[in-house]
Amino acid sequence: MTDATASGMAVPAGRPKSSLLAQTALMKKRNASEARFKFYGVAAIVLSLSVLAFMLWTILNDGVSAFFQAKLSFPLELTAETLDPEGNRNRDEMARVTTIGYGRVLTTAFATELEKRGIAVEGVSEKDISDMISKDAAGDLRATVLANPQMVGTTIDATVLATGRIDGYLKGRVTMETAERDSNVTPQQLQLADALRDAGILGSSFNWDFITSPDASDQRPEAAGLGVAIMGSAYMMLLVLITCVPIGVAASIYLEEFAPKNTWTDAIEVNISNLAAVPSIVFGILGLAIFINFAGMPQSSSLVGALVLSLMTLPTIIIATRASIKAVPPSIRDAALGIGASKMQTVFHHVLPLAMPGILTGTILGLASALGETAPLLLIGMVAFVDNYPAASVAGVLDPATALPVQVYGWAQRADPAFIERSSGAIIILLIFLVAMNVLAILLRRRFERRW
């Protein structure tokens, strides 16, 4: 009842008069309830975004420093007496010199530079000076010299990795107080690091090796990289794409457009839905039993990992594809059949192009979910330490490899705090891949989206 209609009509007894200009108690109650609901919705969104922002801030705060590494720069004389005793510049003869010999060359050159510049700290021995250079530096120098034997006898400007504790000191992770209780570094070495930084010998720069190098041992966190993990994840995602998309789309088209509606197809649909809800670790147990123990496939290879992830991703792709096909209006099918198109032509010329945005989106999101899986890969042995790149050819899918989420898990289990930092850095790389895949899904949806 409003003022516009109340003038000529009687209001029932007991009912309050209402007006467009004055709210009744009931209307006020309804408006208050609506306002509370909006507040709850906004509060939920703000809380979710706050948690997400806190999580991202924590990861970035802990992981960005992994992309920068402390390095020592000094002139390095590649003495022939140590590196090429025969003097023939023959690679096979020079290969007899181990990393111990190259380590002595590095230590001598480093100590000489300190003496030349008058940098000294009381209580620092020659061993302490040597321990400030990463144990990985000698191996890298040896590989470089063996690749170019003519370098022997010359003096180069060397830039080598500092140890993880020195790197942690520059990043604030290691302090004088912690060094007093640490067997891997001394306060005197940290004082020497301050002097080296002031002299320009020690500095921090962007570390591309973190992205391209393989993993390293527990004693060399400064040399650990994600190269093998990135290649392993790329191999697996490529194989999952090749395996899942044709099978998943074909199965969806058959079930939605051609399969008869009977008990058999109903059972298949129920099982597909159930498989999509099975915990991922169950697929890892299945892959271990079938692909490794029964079929004898190589453990921790990209092929086995891809097959396990394919079994896990296939139900998700089928469900998403069927939902996209079902979303196409029946009038499209009726119109195509009405002008003489066959069932096959209707599906492939009309239904699939209209369902393509949803199919592509579901496929990419399924692959993104598979990229972040860890549990099934742990069960097939991909947690093993791998420091060699898989081959770039097709045979590389059979070589031992690891994956980004498994590398994150492995580094997080190590005791050295430097690996925790690298674990957060690996999460940043993984998030970049996931964001890129989600952006690609959005772009493809907009590119192929059609209106009807």
Protein Blocks (a to p, Z undefined) as FASTA:
>chain_A
ZZklmmmpccdehiacddfkbccfklmmmmmmmmmmmmmmmmmmmmmmmmmmmmmmmmmm
mmmmmmpccdddddddddfklmmmnonopaklmmmpcfklmmmmmmmmmmmmmmmnopac
ehiafklmmmmpcfklmmmmmmmmmmmmmlgopacdddddddfklmmmmnopacfklmmm
pckbcfklmmmmmmmmmnomaccdddfklmmmccddfklmmlgcfklmmmmmmmmmmmmm
mmmmmmmmmmmmmmmmmmccdfklmmmmmmmmmmmmpcfklmmmmmmmmmmmmnopaehi
aklmmmmmmmmmmmmmmmmmmmmmmmpcfklmmmmmmnopafklmmmmmmmmmmmmmmmm
mmmmmmmmmmmpmklmmmnopmpccfbdcdfblklmmpccddfklmmmmmmmpmblklmm
mmmmmmmmmmmmmmmmmmmmmmmmmmmpccZZ
